[in-house]
Amino acid sequence: MPAATAPVTPPDAAPATERPLTAEEIAAFHRDGYVIVKQFLSREEIEPLRQACLADPTIGGKLRAVADSDGNPQEVIGWTEPGPTWLGRVPFIARMIENSAALLGAPVYHWHSKLSMKAPNTKGRWDWHQDYPYWYNEGALWPDMLTVTVAVDPVDENNGCMKLVRRSHLLGRVDHKAVGESVAFDPERLELVLQQCETVPMVMEPGDACFFHGNTLHASGPNPSNRPRTLLHCSYNTIVNSPFINEGQEHHLYKPFETLADAAIRDGYSAVLDGHGWNPPKAAGHKNTYGYKVITRP
Ligand SMILES: O=C(O)CCC(=O)C(=O)O
C-alpha cells in the first residue's frame, strides 16, 4: 500500500508537468486529429491500475455494458469527481491538464473519465463515432474538447484496439443516427470518409497515450483473443466551454479544481479502485444520455 504522504499541491501553486508535449507533438495533433505519445505514463505508473483490473475485472460488479449496433455488450464504467484513489487523481495530474490545455489553446477542466474494458473472447465493439456530437447535445457549444486515452493492457488489432481516422477532425461535427441497436456516425458519410481517409490502428503498450480531438472519428473491434483489453479514457473541455445546459449536466459543469503534481499517481493515493467514486450507472434496459442502450452481460 502506498505511503500516506500525498504530493498534492495547493491550488495557488499549480505544479508544472514532468512531460510537456513537444512542438512536433502539438503540430501532429492539429494536423492529424490525434497524437500518440509513447510511455506518457511509465510502466511503473500504470502497473497498479493494470494489476487492479486483472484482479477485479468486473470492478466489484459495478461494470456496466452498453449495446453496440449488433446488440453485443461493450463494458464501461465512468467517473467525474476528484478523489483520493489512483483513479480519482489521474485525470487531475499536471501531465493531463497542462497538455490538454496546450492542445486546446485554453485552460481546461476534467469532463469525465472511463475505463473501457473488453474481456477476453467478447464481441462488444464501439461503433464508428465522434465524441463531440454527444457532448454537443449535452450543451458544449464549441468542439474544443479532447480525450487522452491511456493503454492499461497491451492493445493491438487482435484484442480490439481503437482505430482512428486521420484528419477526420477536419470534417467538423457530423450527424449521428440510430444504427442497429446503437447510435453512431451517419453510415452514408462513413463509407465516403473511410474511402478517402486513412484508418490507423491505435497499437499501444501499457502507459502509452493517444490524445485525440472530440471530432476525430474512431471505433474499436471485438476482442477474440484470450487477453483482456482495458483502456483509460480521460476527457477534457475548455473552461470557457462549460455546458450552457445545466439540468442533467451538473457533473459536466466547470468547478474549480486542484491540479495535482504528476507524482500524485506514484504515491500517496488511498487505493486504486477500492472506495473510488463512480458515476451512478443507468439501470439495465434504459438508454443513457448518448442514446446507448444499457444492457447486462449474458
Ligand atoms: O474503448 C474503446 O475502444 C473506445 C471507447 C469510445 O470510443 C468511447 O467511449 O467513446
The ligand as an SDF file (V2000), in Angstrom:
LIG
                    3D

 10  9  0  0  0  0  0  0  0  0999 V2000
  -12.5890    1.9370  -25.5890 O   0  0  0  0  0  0  0  0  0  0  0  0
  -12.8150    1.9750  -26.7890 C   0  0  0  0  0  0  0  0  0  0  0  0
  -12.4820    1.0910  -27.5590 O   0  0  0  0  0  0  0  0  0  0  0  0
  -13.4870    3.1810  -27.3790 C   0  0  0  0  0  0  0  0  0  0  0  0
  -14.3360    3.9110  -26.4130 C   0  0  0  0  0  0  0  0  0  0  0  0
  -15.0050    5.0890  -27.0220 C   0  0  0  0  0  0  0  0  0  0  0  0
  -14.8710    5.3610  -28.1810 O   0  0  0  0  0  0  0  0  0  0  0  0
  -15.8370    5.9440  -26.2010 C   0  0  0  0  0  0  0  0  0  0  0  0
  -16.0320    5.6520  -25.0180 O   0  0  0  0  0  0  0  0  0  0  0  0
  -16.3360    6.9610  -26.7360 O   0  0  0  0  0  0  0  0  0  0  0  0
  1  2  2  0
  2  3  1  0
  2  4  1  0
  4  5  1  0
  5  6  1  0
  6  7  2  0
  6  8  1  0
  8  9  2  0
  8 10  1  0
M  END
$$$$
